């Protein structure tokens, strides 16, 4: 009887974890603090937008986060992860690599290359257009159209 119960639980528990992940809001899945994250963790998996600011109260930082929040579905469709870093004193590995001065929004492709650096907030529509021009994104669109 124990073995049957163990088998049933082993079959159900992974699905419960998936359901918990599905219940998590899109924002929590896409927007994350940069912290000790490494850009290499996202290579060939996600495009990364990194939003830097000197503090969370920086008006440009706040505006950029608001703009991104309005278009989370569009960004999720393009496999985008958003990392935020509003603490220059912490000198996160991402901050050391990208070296922002004050506010900066950086877009990295799935290949890990920097495609865009902006010293002012950008709308999701503009970001989406830039992503859609990337060669890998063009291939993803073609593959989706052809059913591949």
Secondary structure, DSSP 4 states (H G I P E B T S, - for coil): -HHHHHHHHHHHHHHHHHHHHHHS-HHHHHEEE-TT--GGGGTTT-EEEEEE-SSTT-HHHHHHHHHHHHTHHHHHHTTEEEEEE--GGG--HHHHHH---SSEEEEE-TTS-EEEEESS---HHHHHHHHHTSHHHHHHHHHHHHT-
